[in-house]
Amino acid sequence: MFKISSLAIILFLLIPAFPARAAAPNPLPYTITVTATIGEPKLTLFGWTSPFALVELRGSQVYAETTANIQGYFYFDRVFLPQTANSPELCLSAIDTQDRTSFPTCLPPLPMGLYHIRIGPVLLAPTLSLEKGSFLAGQQVAARGETIPNTEVTIFLANEIKKSLLRGGAPTGDDSSEVGRKNLLVKSAYAFSLPQYQIISDETGHFEFNLPAGRGGVTPPATWRVFASADYLDSPTPKSNTLAFKILFWWQCLWERLIIFLSNLKPYWWAVIILVEIVIIIFLYSSFSSKSNSSKSKLQSPRYENFKVQSPNAKQMSNAQAQMSKKRNF
């Protein structure tokens, strides 16, 4: 009897040591997802931009992003806004497939409170980039960008000419005063715009045009500015970023390239200085050795007197032959 009760006690103590049986799998054929949010969705926003562009919504304590579809349509839903006394300033910008960023489009102040605000459609500005920022007169340079597909894009161009003008030649009696001397040299700036022209973006939203390649002799070197705007749903989009470019003379282009070349050499100035010193040493050594060789050759060369060699004539030759024959007879 004692042995049986001891065996029962041992079995009772060993049972908890074995692992428990695994829980039965979920018999439901689907996964149950539980989500929780803090705050209240207050803003729904939609609009249009270039296809597959990354659209960012930024503001104080607000950030959201989405990707436009193949038609350029984008949509923000359940954007949380901070509970502040003043409405946060919200701005939209798009980054196209070529990593170009559009000019920001900012929204007007929103009403504050427990509201669900719906805004749209919002048209974002086109993106724009230049092939070159400066080029020679007559050279063909392209500008490219992206916007809403199959829309009319208006190109705006302007040119600023800045130069100093000398008024009226020599100063008169009135101009001899201090005010006259100040007005003698006047810094004037003129700006004029070329006629606007329109192009059509393709089905991917891409558009391209050539920059004006005026002759430098006709127009003084100046800074040109260009930007673009599209029309969609009978409304214009905000303008793109304003870009500047220059049409240069050939010597200005060479000078600019020289500056770029020197700026690229800036991390290697120490090597350039050593190379210049080596070249100077080689030049001085070669010039010194040539001078020493020339001085040695002057010391070793004999001095010759100027003389004239006279060739014997026929009479002298005959007399010499006669004398030789007389000597033989004796």
Sequence and secondary structure as in RCSB ss.txt:
>XXXX:A:sequence
MFKISSLAIILFLLIPAFPARAAAPNPLPYTITVTATIGEPKLTLFGWTSPFALVELRGSQVYAETTANIQGYFY
FDRVFLPQTANSPELCLSAIDTQDRTSFPTCLPPLPMGLYHIRIGPVLLAPTLSLEKGSFLAGQQVAARGETIPN
TEVTIFLANEIKKSLLRGGAPTGDDSSEVGRKNLLVKSAYAFSLPQYQIISDETGHFEFNLPAGRGGVTPPATWR
VFASADYLDSPTPKSNTLAFKILFWWQCLWERLIIFLSNLKPYWWAVIILVEIVIIIFLYSSFSSKSNSSKSKLQ
SPRYENFKVQSPNAKQMSNAQAQMSKKRNF
>XXXX:A:secstr
 HHHHHHHHHHHHHGGGS         SSS       SS EEEEEEEE STT EEEEEETTEEEEEE  TTSEEE
EEEEE    SS    EEEEE TTS B   EE      SS  EEEEEEE   EEEES SEEETT   EEEEE STT
 EEEEEEEEEEEEEEE SSS  TTTTSHHHHHHHEEEEEEEEE   EEEE  TTSEEEEE     TTTS S EEE
EEEEEEETTEE      EEEEEE HHHHHHHHHHHHHHHTGGGHHHHHHHHHHHHHHHHHHHHHHHHHHHHHHHH
S            HHHHHHHHHHHHHHHH 
